[in-house]
Amino acid sequence: MAEQETKPTQAAKTNPVTEEVYTAEEFAQRPDMFGDDVRGYSVLAAFRYAGKEKATKAEAREIVMKFRNKKVGD
């Protein structure tokens, strides 16, 4: 048996690993991932304020943290 050289396929070379995208409602069902004192309605409000309906986990954390750190009147 001859050894075959394994090469990544063209698709594997061009497609970077992508994070899964979730809806605001899915994040609202797990508000604890943003901190102990975050509620589901806060997550939904943050997404609505940002004008987004879907995001990756990293994007969602950024959206929620920016919303929570806003000052009144900003």
PDB file of N, H, CA, C and O in Angstrom:
ATOM      1  N   MET A   1       0.828  -1.186   0.000  1.00  0.00           N
ATOM      2  CA  MET A   1       0.000   0.000   0.000  1.00  0.00           C
ATOM      3  C   MET A   1       0.869   1.246   0.000  1.00  0.00           C
ATOM      4  O   MET A   1       1.798   1.374   0.798  1.00  0.00           O
ATOM      5  N   ALA A   2       0.563   2.134  -0.881  1.00  0.00           N
ATOM      6  H   ALA A   2      -0.191   2.030  -1.529  1.00  0.00           H
ATOM      7  CA  ALA A   2       1.294   3.387  -0.950  1.00  0.00           C
ATOM      8  C   ALA A   2       0.629   4.408  -0.044  1.00  0.00           C
ATOM      9  O   ALA A   2      -0.596   4.488   0.043  1.00  0.00           O
ATOM     10  N   GLU A   3       1.465   5.185   0.627  1.00  0.00           N
ATOM     11  H   GLU A   3       2.460   5.120   0.556  1.00  0.00           H
ATOM     12  CA  GLU A   3       0.912   6.220   1.495  1.00  0.00           C
ATOM     13  C   GLU A   3       0.433   7.393   0.648  1.00  0.00           C
ATOM     14  O   GLU A   3       1.113   7.846  -0.273  1.00  0.00           O
ATOM     15  N   GLN A   4      -0.735   7.858   0.985  1.00  0.00           N
ATOM     16  H   GLN A   4      -1.288   7.490   1.733  1.00  0.00           H
ATOM     17  CA  GLN A   4      -1.278   8.998   0.266  1.00  0.00           C
ATOM     18  C   GLN A   4      -0.986  10.268   1.040  1.00  0.00           C
ATOM     19  O   GLN A   4      -1.143  10.320   2.260  1.00  0.00           O
ATOM     20  N   GLU A   5      -0.563  11.277   0.324  1.00  0.00           N
ATOM     21  H   GLU A   5      -0.435  11.234  -0.667  1.00  0.00           H
ATOM     22  CA  GLU A   5      -0.315  12.552   0.967  1.00  0.00           C
ATOM     23  C   GLU A   5      -1.654  13.251   1.170  1.00  0.00           C
ATOM     24  O   GLU A   5      -2.438  13.397   0.232  1.00  0.00           O
ATOM     25  N   THR A   6      -1.901  13.675   2.387  1.00  0.00           N
ATOM     26  H   THR A   6      -1.264  13.557   3.148  1.00  0.00           H
ATOM     27  CA  THR A   6      -3.176  14.341   2.658  1.00  0.00           C
ATOM     28  C   THR A   6      -2.990  15.838   2.522  1.00  0.00           C
ATOM     29  O   THR A   6      -2.135  16.435   3.178  1.00  0.00           O
ATOM     30  N   LYS A   7      -3.790  16.431   1.673  1.00  0.00           N
ATOM     31  H   LYS A   7      -4.484  15.946   1.141  1.00  0.00           H
ATOM     32  CA  LYS A   7      -3.775  17.878   1.468  1.00  0.00           C
ATOM     33  C   LYS A   7      -5.162  18.416   1.775  1.00  0.00           C
ATOM     34  O   LYS A   7      -6.165  17.776   1.458  1.00  0.00           O
ATOM     35  N   PRO A   8      -5.221  19.581   2.388  1.00  0.00           N
ATOM     36  CA  PRO A   8      -6.550  20.171   2.620  1.00  0.00           C
ATOM     37  C   PRO A   8      -7.214  20.497   1.284  1.00  0.00           C
ATOM     38  O   PRO A   8      -6.563  20.910   0.324  1.00  0.00           O
ATOM     39  N   THR A   9      -8.489  20.305   1.259  1.00  0.00           N
ATOM     40  H   THR A   9      -9.017  19.970   2.039  1.00  0.00           H
ATOM     41  CA  THR A   9      -9.233  20.602   0.041  1.00  0.00           C
ATOM     42  C   THR A   9      -9.260  22.103  -0.187  1.00  0.00           C
ATOM     43  O   THR A   9      -8.970  22.882   0.721  1.00  0.00           O
ATOM     44  N   GLN A  10      -9.600  22.496  -1.375  1.00  0.00           N
ATOM     45  H   GLN A  10      -9.834  21.863  -2.113  1.00  0.00           H
ATOM     46  CA  GLN A  10      -9.672  23.923  -1.705  1.00  0.00           C
ATOM     47  C   GLN A  10     -10.686  24.627  -0.805  1.00  0.00           C
ATOM     48  O   GLN A  10     -10.453  25.759  -0.383  1.00  0.00           O
ATOM     49  N   ALA A  11     -11.805  23.971  -0.509  1.00  0.00           N
ATOM     50  H   ALA A  11     -11.995  23.051  -0.852  1.00  0.00           H
ATOM     51  CA  ALA A  11     -12.829  24.570   0.357  1.00  0.00           C
ATOM     52  C   ALA A  11     -12.281  24.811   1.755  1.00  0.00           C
ATOM     53  O   ALA A  11     -12.582  25.833   2.373  1.00  0.00           O
ATOM     54  N   ALA A  12     -11.484  23.886   2.255  1.00  0.00           N
ATOM     55  H   ALA A  12     -11.239  23.056   1.753  1.00  0.00           H
ATOM     56  CA  ALA A  12     -10.925  24.037   3.595  1.00  0.00           C
ATOM     57  C   ALA A  12      -9.928  25.188   3.649  1.00  0.00           C
ATOM     58  O   ALA A  12      -9.782  25.834   4.686  1.00  0.00           O
ATOM     59  N   LYS A  13      -9.249  25.445   2.554  1.00  0.00           N
ATOM     60  H   LYS A  13      -9.367  24.920   1.711  1.00  0.00           H
ATOM     61  CA  LYS A  13      -8.287  26.539   2.518  1.00  0.00           C
ATOM     62  C   LYS A  13      -8.972  27.901   2.492  1.00  0.00           C
ATOM     63  O   LYS A  13      -8.481  28.851   3.101  1.00  0.00           O
ATOM     64  N   THR A  14     -10.089  28.003   1.799  1.00  0.00           N
ATOM     65  H   THR A  14     -10.487  27.230   1.304  1.00  0.00           H
ATOM     66  CA  THR A  14     -10.729  29.303   1.610  1.00  0.00           C
ATOM     67  C   THR A  14     -11.796  29.624   2.642  1.00  0.00           C
ATOM     68  O   THR A  14     -12.124  30.798   2.816  1.00  0.00           O
ATOM     69  N   ASN A  15     -12.348  28.646   3.330  1.00  0.00           N
ATOM     70  H   ASN A  15     -12.081  27.693   3.189  1.00  0.00           H
ATOM     71  CA  ASN A  15     -13.410  28.891   4.304  1.00  0.00           C
ATOM     72  C   ASN A  15     -12.825  28.960   5.708  1.00  0.00           C
ATOM     73  O   ASN A  15     -12.444  27.931   6.267  1.00  0.00           O
ATOM     74  N   PRO A  16     -12.748  30.157   6.286  1.00  0.00           N
ATOM     75  CA  PRO A  16     -12.265  30.246   7.662  1.00  0.00           C
ATOM     76  C   PRO A  16     -13.322  29.686   8.612  1.00  0.00           C
ATOM     77  O   PRO A  16     -14.500  29.595   8.267  1.00  0.00           O
ATOM     78  N   VAL A  17     -12.887  29.320   9.789  1.00  0.00           N
ATOM     79  H   VAL A  17     -11.930  29.394  10.068  1.00  0.00           H
ATOM     80  CA  VAL A  17     -13.817  28.809  10.795  1.00  0.00           C
ATOM     81  C   VAL A  17     -14.714  29.962  11.216  1.00  0.00           C
ATOM     82  O   VAL A  17     -14.231  31.035  11.575  1.00  0.00           O
ATOM     83  N   THR A  18     -16.018  29.737  11.171  1.00  0.00           N
ATOM     84  H   THR A  18     -16.411  28.865  10.879  1.00  0.00           H
ATOM     85  CA  THR A  18     -16.965  30.795  11.518  1.00  0.00           C
ATOM     86  C   THR A  18     -17.689  30.437  12.802  1.00  0.00           C
ATOM     87  O   THR A  18     -17.951  29.269  13.088  1.00  0.00           O
ATOM     88  N   GLU A  19     -18.004  31.467  13.565  1.00  0.00           N
ATOM     89  H   GLU A  19     -17.791  32.416  13.333  1.00  0.00           H
ATOM     90  CA  GLU A  19     -18.776  31.266  14.783  1.00  0.00           C
ATOM     91  C   GLU A  19     -20.247  31.139  14.424  1.00  0.00           C
ATOM     92  O   GLU A  19     -20.702  31.649  13.401  1.00  0.00           O
ATOM     93  N   GLU A  20     -20.968  30.457  15.275  1.00  0.00           N
ATOM     94  H   GLU A  20     -20.598  30.042  16.106  1.00  0.00           H
ATOM     95  CA  GLU A  20     -22.403  30.327  15.043  1.00  0.00           C
ATOM     96  C   GLU A  20     -23.091  31.643  15.381  1.00  0.00           C
ATOM     97  O   GLU A  20     -22.660  32.383  16.265  1.00  0.00           O
ATOM     98  N   VAL A  21     -24.155  31.910  14.665  1.00  0.00           N
ATOM     99  H   VAL A  21     -24.505  31.309  13.947  1.00  0.00           H
ATOM    100  CA  VAL A  21     -24.929  33.136  14.867  1.00  0.00           C
ATOM    101  C   VAL A  21     -26.243  32.752  15.543  1.00  0.00           C
ATOM    102  O   VAL A  21     -26.906  31.796  15.142  1.00  0.00           O
ATOM    103  N   TYR A  22     -26.608  33.518  16.581  1.00  0.00           N
ATOM    104  H   TYR A  22     -26.069  34.295  16.906  1.00  0.00           H
ATOM    105  CA  TYR A  22     -27.822  33.262  17.343  1.00  0.00           C
ATOM    106  C   TYR A  22     -28.715  34.491  17.303  1.00  0.00           C
ATOM    107  O   TYR A  22     -28.244  35.601  17.051  1.00  0.00           O
ATOM    108  N   THR A  23     -29.997  34.294  17.552  1.00  0.00           N
ATOM    109  H   THR A  23     -30.379  33.393  17.757  1.00  0.00           H
ATOM    110  CA  THR A  23     -30.942  35.406  17.582  1.00  0.00           C
ATOM    111  C   THR A  23     -30.931  36.071  18.954  1.00  0.00           C
ATOM    112  O   THR A  23     -30.444  35.507  19.934  1.00  0.00           O
ATOM    113  N   ALA A  24     -31.476  37.279  18.999  1.00  0.00           N
ATOM    114  H   ALA A  24     -31.871  37.737  18.203  1.00  0.00           H
ATOM    115  CA  ALA A  24     -31.568  38.002  20.266  1.00  0.00           C
ATOM    116  C   ALA A  24     -32.412  37.215  21.270  1.00  0.00           C
ATOM    117  O   ALA A  24     -32.117  37.211  22.465  1.00  0.00           O
ATOM    118  N   GLU A  25     -33.452  36.556  20.786  1.00  0.00           N
ATOM    119  H   GLU A  25     -33.691  36.559  19.816  1.00  0.00           H
ATOM    120  CA  GLU A  25     -34.316  35.769  21.670  1.00  0.00           C
ATOM    121  C   GLU A  25     -33.553  34.599  22.300  1.00  0.00           C
ATOM    122  O   GLU A  25     -33.767  34.266  23.466  1.00  0.00           O
ATOM    123  N   GLU A  26     -32.670  33.986  21.523  1.00  0.00           N
ATOM    124  H   GLU A  26     -32.497  34.256  20.576  1.00  0.00           H
ATOM    125  CA  GLU A  26     -31.870  32.881  22.062  1.00  0.00           C
ATOM    126  C   GLU A  26     -30.919  33.379  23.148  1.00  0.00           C
ATOM    127  O   GLU A  26     -30.738  32.710  24.166  1.00  0.00           O
ATOM    128  N   PHE A  27     -30.317  34.538  22.941  1.00  0.00           N
ATOM    129  H   PHE A  27     -30.465  35.081  22.115  1.00  0.00           H
ATOM    130  CA  PHE A  27     -29.449  35.117  23.970  1.00  0.00           C
ATOM    131  C   PHE A  27     -30.256  35.515  25.196  1.00  0.00           C
ATOM    132  O   PHE A  27     -29.778  35.377  26.323  1.00  0.00           O
ATOM    133  N   ALA A  28     -31.481  36.010  24.990  1.00  0.00           N
ATOM    134  H   ALA A  28     -31.869  36.122  24.075  1.00  0.00           H
ATOM    135  CA  ALA A  28     -32.330  36.420  26.110  1.00  0.00           C
ATOM    136  C   ALA A  28     -32.718  35.236  26.990  1.00  0.00           C
ATOM    137  O   ALA A  28     -33.001  35.409  28.175  1.00  0.00           O
ATOM    138  N   GLN A  29     -32.733  34.044  26.419  1.00  0.00           N
ATOM    139  H   GLN A  29     -32.503  33.904  25.456  1.00  0.00           H
ATOM    140  CA  GLN A  29     -33.037  32.853  27.207  1.00  0.00           C
ATOM    141  C   GLN A  29     -31.861  32.438  28.090  1.00  0.00           C
ATOM    142  O   GLN A  29     -32.039  31.661  29.028  1.00  0.00           O
ATOM    143  N   ARG A  30     -30.663  32.948  27.802  1.00  0.00           N
ATOM    144  H   ARG A  30     -30.518  33.580  27.040  1.00  0.00           H
ATOM    145  CA  ARG A  30     -29.467  32.646  28.590  1.00  0.00           C
ATOM    146  C   ARG A  30     -28.764  33.937  29.018  1.00  0.00           C
ATOM    147  O   ARG A  30     -27.594  34.125  28.685  1.00  0.00           O
ATOM    148  N   PRO A  31     -29.440  34.831  29.743  1.00  0.00           N
ATOM    149  CA  PRO A  31     -28.831  36.118  30.095  1.00  0.00           C
ATOM    150  C   PRO A  31     -27.639  35.984  31.039  1.00  0.00           C
ATOM    151  O   PRO A  31     -26.825  36.901  31.141  1.00  0.00           O
ATOM    152  N   ASP A  32     -27.532  34.854  31.726  1.00  0.00           N
ATOM    153  H   ASP A  32     -28.194  34.109  31.643  1.00  0.00           H
ATOM    154  CA  ASP A  32     -26.436  34.653  32.671  1.00  0.00           C
ATOM    155  C   ASP A  32     -25.061  34.659  32.003  1.00  0.00           C
ATOM    156  O   ASP A  32     -24.053  34.849  32.683  1.00  0.00           O
ATOM    157  N   MET A  33     -25.000  34.457  30.694  1.00  0.00           N
ATOM    158  H   MET A  33     -25.819  34.303  30.141  1.00  0.00           H
ATOM    159  CA  MET A  33     -23.711  34.475  30.007  1.00  0.00           C
ATOM    160  C   MET A  33     -23.131  35.884  29.929  1.00  0.00           C
ATOM    161  O   MET A  33     -21.961  36.053  29.587  1.00  0.00           O
ATOM    162  N   PHE A  34     -23.946  36.904  30.246  1.00  0.00           N
ATOM    163  H   PHE A  34     -24.897  36.767  30.524  1.00  0.00           H
ATOM    164  CA  PHE A  34     -23.499  38.289  30.221  1.00  0.00           C
ATOM    165  C   PHE A  34     -23.210  38.827  31.619  1.00  0.00           C
ATOM    166  O   PHE A  34     -22.733  39.953  31.761  1.00  0.00           O
ATOM    167  N   GLY A  35     -23.486  38.050  32.632  1.00  0.00           N
ATOM    168  H   GLY A  35     -23.873  37.135  32.517  1.00  0.00           H
ATOM    169  CA  GLY A  35     -23.269  38.468  34.016  1.00  0.00           C
ATOM    170  C   GLY A  35     -24.422  38.024  34.887  1.00  0.00           C
ATOM    171  O   GLY A  35     -25.508  37.715  34.396  1.00  0.00           O
ATOM    172  N   ASP A  36     -24.175  37.995  36.189  1.00  0.00           N
ATOM    173  H   ASP A  36     -23.293  38.245  36.588  1.00  0.00           H
ATOM    174  CA  ASP A  36     -25.186  37.498  37.128  1.00  0.00           C
ATOM    175  C   ASP A  36     -26.422  38.390  37.221  1.00  0.00           C
ATOM    176  O   ASP A  36     -27.527  37.906  37.461  1.00  0.00           O
ATOM    177  N   ASP A  37     -26.231  39.683  37.031  1.00  0.00           N
ATOM    178  H   ASP A  37     -25.333  40.077  36.835  1.00  0.00           H
ATOM    179  CA  ASP A  37     -27.353  40.604  37.220  1.00  0.00           C
ATOM    180  C   ASP A  37     -28.023  41.029  35.918  1.00  0.00           C
ATOM    181  O   ASP A  37     -28.783  41.998  35.914  1.00  0.00           O
ATOM    182  N   VAL A  38     -27.764  40.335  34.823  1.00  0.00           N
ATOM    183  H   VAL A  38     -27.147  39.548  34.827  1.00  0.00           H
ATOM    184  CA  VAL A  38     -28.371  40.669  33.532  1.00  0.00           C
ATOM    185  C   VAL A  38     -29.650  39.855  33.363  1.00  0.00           C
ATOM    186  O   VAL A  38     -29.675  38.653  33.624  1.00  0.00           O
ATOM    187  N   ARG A  39     -30.697  40.521  32.928  1.00  0.00           N
ATOM    188  H   ARG A  39     -30.677  41.498  32.716  1.00  0.00           H
ATOM    189  CA  ARG A  39     -31.995  39.875  32.704  1.00  0.00           C
ATOM    190  C   ARG A  39     -32.265  39.755  31.211  1.00  0.00           C
ATOM    191  O   ARG A  39     -31.672  40.472  30.405  1.00  0.00           O
ATOM    192  N   GLY A  40     -33.153  38.856  30.853  1.00  0.00           N
ATOM    193  H   GLY A  40     -33.635  38.274  31.507  1.00  0.00           H
ATOM    194  CA  GLY A  40     -33.484  38.620  29.460  1.00  0.00           C
ATOM    195  C   GLY A  40     -34.000  39.853  28.748  1.00  0.00           C
ATOM    196  O   GLY A  40     -33.669  40.090  27.587  1.00  0.00           O
ATOM    197  N   TYR A  41     -34.820  40.650  29.449  1.00  0.00           N
ATOM    198  H   TYR A  41     -35.089  40.458  30.393  1.00  0.00           H
ATOM    199  CA  TYR A  41     -35.364  41.850  28.819  1.00  0.00           C
ATOM    200  C   TYR A  41     -34.261  42.868  28.535  1.00  0.00           C
ATOM    201  O   TYR A  41     -34.379  43.654  27.594  1.00  0.00           O
ATOM    202  N   SER A  42     -33.191  42.867  29.331  1.00  0.00           N
ATOM    203  H   SER A  42     -33.095  42.229  30.095  1.00  0.00           H
ATOM    204  CA  SER A  42     -32.062  43.765  29.082  1.00  0.00           C
ATOM    205  C   SER A  42     -31.325  43.371  27.810  1.00  0.00           C
ATOM    206  O   SER A  42     -30.878  44.231  27.051  1.00  0.00           O
ATOM    207  N   VAL A  43     -31.202  42.074  27.585  1.00  0.00           N
ATOM    208  H   VAL A  43     -31.565  41.376  28.202  1.00  0.00           H
ATOM    209  CA  VAL A  43     -30.542  41.577  26.380  1.00  0.00           C
ATOM    210  C   VAL A  43     -31.349  41.982  25.151  1.00  0.00           C
ATOM    211  O   VAL A  43     -30.792  42.465  24.165  1.00  0.00           O
ATOM    212  N   LEU A  44     -32.657  41.784  25.217  1.00  0.00           N
ATOM    213  H   LEU A  44     -33.109  41.392  26.018  1.00  0.00           H
ATOM    214  CA  LEU A  44     -33.518  42.168  24.095  1.00  0.00           C
ATOM    215  C   LEU A  44     -33.452  43.677  23.834  1.00  0.00           C
ATOM    216  O   LEU A  44     -33.408  44.111  22.683  1.00  0.00           O
ATOM    217  N   ALA A  45     -33.444  44.467  24.906  1.00  0.00           N
ATOM    218  H   ALA A  45     -33.480  44.115  25.841  1.00  0.00           H
ATOM    219  CA  ALA A  45     -33.363  45.920  24.753  1.00  0.00           C
ATOM    220  C   ALA A  45     -32.030  46.329  24.130  1.00  0.00           C
ATOM    221  O   ALA A  45     -31.989  47.237  23.300  1.00  0.00           O
ATOM    222  N   ALA A  46     -30.956  45.676  24.517  1.00  0.00           N
ATOM    223  H   ALA A  46     -30.989  44.938  25.191  1.00  0.00           H
ATOM    224  CA  ALA A  46     -29.635  45.985  23.965  1.00  0.00           C
ATOM    225  C   ALA A  46     -29.587  45.697  22.470  1.00  0.00           C
ATOM    226  O   ALA A  46     -29.056  46.494  21.696  1.00  0.00           O
ATOM    227  N   PHE A  47     -30.136  44.568  22.069  1.00  0.00           N
ATOM    228  H   PHE A  47     -30.567  43.920  22.697  1.00  0.00           H
ATOM    229  CA  PHE A  47     -30.164  44.227  20.644  1.00  0.00           C
ATOM    230  C   PHE A  47     -31.033  45.208  19.869  1.00  0.00           C
ATOM    231  O   PHE A  47     -30.665  45.635  18.774  1.00  0.00           O
ATOM    232  N   ARG A  48     -32.177  45.566  20.427  1.00  0.00           N
ATOM    233  H   ARG A  48     -32.476  45.220  21.316  1.00  0.00           H
ATOM    234  CA  ARG A  48     -33.067  46.515  19.750  1.00  0.00           C
ATOM    235  C   ARG A  48     -32.376  47.871  19.614  1.00  0.00           C
ATOM    236  O   ARG A  48     -32.454  48.500  18.559  1.00  0.00           O
ATOM    237  N   TYR A  49     -31.707  48.322  20.663  1.00  0.00           N
ATOM    238  H   TYR A  49     -31.643  47.810  21.520  1.00  0.00           H
ATOM    239  CA  TYR A  49     -31.001  49.605  20.635  1.00  0.00           C
ATOM    240  C   TYR A  49     -29.883  49.585  19.584  1.00  0.00           C
ATOM    241  O   TYR A  49     -29.647  50.584  18.906  1.00  0.00           O
ATOM    242  N   ALA A  50     -29.192  48.432  19.452  1.00  0.00           N
ATOM    243  H   ALA A  50     -29.384  47.620  20.003  1.00  0.00           H
ATOM    244  CA  ALA A  50     -28.107  48.294  18.484  1.00  0.00           C
ATOM    245  C   ALA A  50     -28.624  48.092  17.066  1.00  0.00           C
ATOM    246  O   ALA A  50     -27.859  48.196  16.106  1.00  0.00           O
ATOM    247  N   GLY A  51     -29.916  47.803  16.927  1.00  0.00           N
ATOM    248  H   GLY A  51     -30.537  47.719  17.706  1.00  0.00           H
ATOM    249  CA  GLY A  51     -30.503  47.594  15.612  1.00  0.00           C
ATOM    250  C   GLY A  51     -30.128  46.248  14.999  1.00  0.00           C
ATOM    251  O   GLY A  51     -30.068  46.105  13.778  1.00  0.00           O
ATOM    252  N   LYS A  52     -29.879  45.275  15.852  1.00  0.00           N
ATOM    253  H   LYS A  52     -29.928  45.391  16.844  1.00  0.00           H
ATOM    254  CA  LYS A  52     -29.496  43.947  15.363  1.00  0.00           C
ATOM    255  C   LYS A  52     -30.505  42.907  15.834  1.00  0.00           C
ATOM    256  O   LYS A  52     -31.127  43.053  16.886  1.00  0.00           O
ATOM    257  N   GLU A  53     -30.653  41.865  15.041  1.00  0.00           N
ATOM    258  H   GLU A  53     -30.147  41.747  14.186  1.00  0.00           H
ATOM    259  CA  GLU A  53     -31.530  40.755  15.405  1.00  0.00           C
ATOM    260  C   GLU A  53     -30.740  39.494  15.688  1.00  0.00           C
ATOM    261  O   GLU A  53     -31.200  38.620  16.423  1.00  0.00           O
ATOM    262  N   LYS A  54     -29.530  39.393  15.097  1.00  0.00           N
ATOM    263  H   LYS A  54     -29.157  40.103  14.500  1.00  0.00           H
ATOM    264  CA  LYS A  54     -28.692  38.208  15.259  1.00  0.00           C
ATOM    265  C   LYS A  54     -27.256  38.631  15.497  1.00  0.00           C
ATOM    266  O   LYS A  54     -26.845  39.717  15.087  1.00  0.00           O
ATOM    267  N   ALA A  55     -26.481  37.762  16.170  1.00  0.00           N
ATOM    268  H   ALA A  55     -26.814  36.880  16.503  1.00  0.00           H
ATOM    269  CA  ALA A  55     -25.076  38.056  16.433  1.00  0.00           C
ATOM    270  C   ALA A  55     -24.356  36.790  16.868  1.00  0.00           C
ATOM    271  O   ALA A  55     -24.982  35.798  17.242  1.00  0.00           O
ATOM    272  N   THR A  56     -23.034  36.843  16.813  1.00  0.00           N
ATOM    273  H   THR A  56     -22.526  37.649  16.509  1.00  0.00           H
ATOM    274  CA  THR A  56     -22.229  35.766  17.386  1.00  0.00           C
ATOM    275  C   THR A  56     -22.139  36.017  18.890  1.00  0.00           C
ATOM    276  O   THR A  56     -22.565  37.068  19.369  1.00  0.00           O
ATOM    277  N   LYS A  57     -21.598  35.076  19.624  1.00  0.00           N
ATOM    278  H   LYS A  57     -21.252  34.222  19.235  1.00  0.00           H
ATOM    279  CA  LYS A  57     -21.476  35.259  21.077  1.00  0.00           C
ATOM    280  C   LYS A  57     -20.613  36.470  21.408  1.00  0.00           C
ATOM    281  O   LYS A  57     -20.951  37.254  22.295  1.00  0.00           O
ATOM    282  N   ALA A  58     -19.508  36.623  20.703  1.00  0.00           N
ATOM    283  H   ALA A  58     -19.233  35.986  19.982  1.00  0.00           H
ATOM    284  CA  ALA A  58     -18.615  37.754  20.971  1.00  0.00           C
ATOM    285  C   ALA A  58     -19.304  39.079  20.665  1.00  0.00           C
ATOM    286  O   ALA A  58     -19.199  40.030  21.439  1.00  0.00           O
ATOM    287  N   GLU A  59     -20.004  39.140  19.546  1.00  0.00           N
ATOM    288  H   GLU A  59     -20.089  38.368  18.918  1.00  0.00           H
ATOM    289  CA  GLU A  59     -20.727  40.360  19.195  1.00  0.00           C
ATOM    290  C   GLU A  59     -21.817  40.658  20.219  1.00  0.00           C
ATOM    291  O   GLU A  59     -22.025  41.814  20.590  1.00  0.00           O
ATOM    292  N   ALA A  60     -22.509  39.623  20.673  1.00  0.00           N
ATOM    293  H   ALA A  60     -22.341  38.685  20.371  1.00  0.00           H
ATOM    294  CA  ALA A  60     -23.588  39.807  21.647  1.00  0.00           C
ATOM    295  C   ALA A  60     -23.050  40.354  22.962  1.00  0.00           C
ATOM    296  O   ALA A  60     -23.662  41.234  23.567  1.00  0.00           O
ATOM    297  N   ARG A  61     -21.908  39.836  23.406  1.00  0.00           N
ATOM    298  H   ARG A  61     -21.411  39.121  22.915  1.00  0.00           H
ATOM    299  CA  ARG A  61     -21.309  40.347  24.644  1.00  0.00           C
ATOM    300  C   ARG A  61     -20.990  41.837  24.502  1.00  0.00           C
ATOM    301  O   ARG A  61     -21.231  42.619  25.421  1.00  0.00           O
ATOM    302  N   GLU A  62     -20.452  42.217  23.357  1.00  0.00           N
ATOM    303  H   GLU A  62     -20.256  41.581  22.610  1.00  0.00           H
ATOM    304  CA  GLU A  62     -20.117  43.618  23.118  1.00  0.00           C
ATOM    305  C   GLU A  62     -21.376  44.483  23.094  1.00  0.00           C
ATOM    306  O   GLU A  62     -21.396  45.567  23.678  1.00  0.00           O
ATOM    307  N   ILE A  63     -22.421  44.013  22.424  1.00  0.00           N
ATOM    308  H   ILE A  63     -22.405  43.133  21.949  1.00  0.00           H
ATOM    309  CA  ILE A  63     -23.682  44.757  22.336  1.00  0.00           C
ATOM    310  C   ILE A  63     -24.267  44.982  23.725  1.00  0.00           C
ATOM    311  O   ILE A  63     -24.661  46.098  24.064  1.00  0.00           O
ATOM    312  N   VAL A  64     -24.322  43.928  24.522  1.00  0.00           N
ATOM    313  H   VAL A  64     -24.002  43.022  24.246  1.00  0.00           H
ATOM    314  CA  VAL A  64     -24.927  44.020  25.852  1.00  0.00           C
ATOM    315  C   VAL A  64     -24.077  44.888  26.780  1.00  0.00           C
ATOM    316  O   VAL A  64     -24.618  45.694  27.536  1.00  0.00           O
ATOM    317  N   MET A  65     -22.751  44.731  26.729  1.00  0.00           N
ATOM    318  H   MET A  65     -22.312  44.076  26.114  1.00  0.00           H
ATOM    319  CA  MET A  65     -21.895  45.516  27.618  1.00  0.00           C
ATOM    320  C   MET A  65     -21.950  47.013  27.268  1.00  0.00           C
ATOM    321  O   MET A  65     -21.979  47.856  28.164  1.00  0.00           O
ATOM    322  N   LYS A  66     -21.964  47.339  25.977  1.00  0.00           N
ATOM    323  H   LYS A  66     -21.940  46.654  25.249  1.00  0.00           H
ATOM    324  CA  LYS A  66     -22.079  48.751  25.585  1.00  0.00           C
ATOM    325  C   LYS A  66     -23.408  49.325  26.073  1.00  0.00           C
ATOM    326  O   LYS A  66     -23.455  50.458  26.551  1.00  0.00           O
ATOM    327  N   PHE A  67     -24.480  48.553  25.957  1.00  0.00           N
ATOM    328  H   PHE A  67     -24.441  47.632  25.568  1.00  0.00           H
ATOM    329  CA  PHE A  67     -25.798  49.009  26.389  1.00  0.00           C
ATOM    330  C   PHE A  67     -25.839  49.205  27.899  1.00  0.00           C
ATOM    331  O   PHE A  67     -26.392  50.193  28.384  1.00  0.00           O
ATOM    332  N   ARG A  68     -25.266  48.283  28.630  1.00  0.00           N
ATOM    333  H   ARG A  68     -24.817  47.481  28.236  1.00  0.00           H
ATOM    334  CA  ARG A  68     -25.279  48.376  30.096  1.00  0.00           C
ATOM    335  C   ARG A  68     -24.425  49.515  30.619  1.00  0.00           C
ATOM    336  O   ARG A  68     -24.706  50.050  31.691  1.00  0.00           O
ATOM    337  N   ASN A  69     -23.388  49.899  29.885  1.00  0.00           N
ATOM    338  H   ASN A  69     -23.160  49.464  29.013  1.00  0.00           H
ATOM    339  CA  ASN A  69     -22.483  50.944  30.338  1.00  0.00           C
ATOM    340  C   ASN A  69     -22.874  52.338  29.868  1.00  0.00           C
ATOM    341  O   ASN A  69     -22.166  53.309  30.133  1.00  0.00           O
ATOM    342  N   LYS A  70     -24.006  52.436  29.167  1.00  0.00           N
ATOM    343  H   LYS A  70     -24.581  51.647  28.952  1.00  0.00           H
ATOM    344  CA  LYS A  70     -24.456  53.738  28.684  1.00  0.00           C
ATOM    345  C   LYS A  70     -24.901  54.614  29.861  1.00  0.00           C
ATOM    346  O   LYS A  70     -25.447  54.132  30.853  1.00  0.00           O
ATOM    347  N   LYS A  71     -24.649  55.902  29.711  1.00  0.00           N
ATOM    348  H   LYS A  71     -24.206  56.293  28.905  1.00  0.00           H
ATOM    349  CA  LYS A  71     -25.126  56.878  30.696  1.00  0.00           C
ATOM    350  C   LYS A  71     -26.462  57.410  30.216  1.00  0.00           C
ATOM    351  O   LYS A  71     -26.728  57.433  29.014  1.00  0.00           O
ATOM    352  N   VAL A  72     -27.285  57.825  31.123  1.00  0.00           N
ATOM    353  H   VAL A  72     -27.069  57.806  32.099  1.00  0.00           H
ATOM    354  CA  VAL A  72     -28.585  58.402  30.772  1.00  0.00           C
ATOM    355  C   VAL A  72     -28.325  59.663  29.957  1.00  0.00           C
ATOM    356  O   VAL A  72     -27.535  60.522  30.348  1.00  0.00           O
ATOM    357  N   GLY A  73     -29.001  59.757  28.825  1.00  0.00           N
ATOM    358  H   GLY A  73     -29.643  59.060  28.507  1.00  0.00           H
ATOM    359  CA  GLY A  73     -28.844  60.915  27.975  1.00  0.00           C
ATOM    360  C   GLY A  73     -27.862  60.700  26.830  1.00  0.00           C
ATOM    361  O   GLY A  73     -27.763  61.541  25.936  1.00  0.00           O
ATOM    362  N   ASP A  74     -27.132  59.582  26.845  1.00  0.00           N
ATOM    363  H   ASP A  74     -27.211  58.899  27.571  1.00  0.00           H
ATOM    364  CA  ASP A  74     -26.190  59.293  25.749  1.00  0.00           C
ATOM    365  C   ASP A  74     -26.903  58.742  24.545  1.00  0.00           C
ATOM    366  O   ASP A  74     -26.268  58.444  23.533  1.00  0.00           O
TER     367      ASP A  74
END
